[in-house]
Amino acid sequence: MSGASGPADTRSARTPMGWRARGLIVAGFTALSSLFALVHYTPLQFVSVNLVQALVFVGLGTLAALGCVLRMPVLLFSAGTILIVIGLVRLVTYGQTIGIISGSVNAASLMVGLGAAFLAIWLTSRPLPEKS
């Protein structure tokens, strides 16, 4: 029946190409951000990363990479959301030491930025609506 108004069937909708490659690139940058914890030469230490933050970068970068490899964009959403929450909590509590959230605020800003990138990639991984 043509012209019937109802919800569009999205099961056959095209998924944008390239979201997995973009996700893997950002996941790689996220995991590599932990290397700033090993740099003790001030001109090269663009971001001051403590051990806990380095573990967060590696763990969530790995989670996002798994989401790309396994074609599970929800893992990108999870990694991005967790990065944003941890980063914002640290930025809001600047000047205070709150357990494991303490650490560099520039690393927290990097977490928020990488988390936003993961969410943007997750949004673009959604199926495109069919053209009528």
Secondary structure, DSSP 8 states (H G I E B T S, - for coil): -TT--S----TT----TTHHHHHHHHHHHHHHGGGGGT---GGG-SS---HHHHHHHHHHHHHHHHHHHTT-HHHHHHHHHHHHHHHHHHHHTTTS--GGG-S-HHHHHHHHHHHHHHHHHHHHTS------
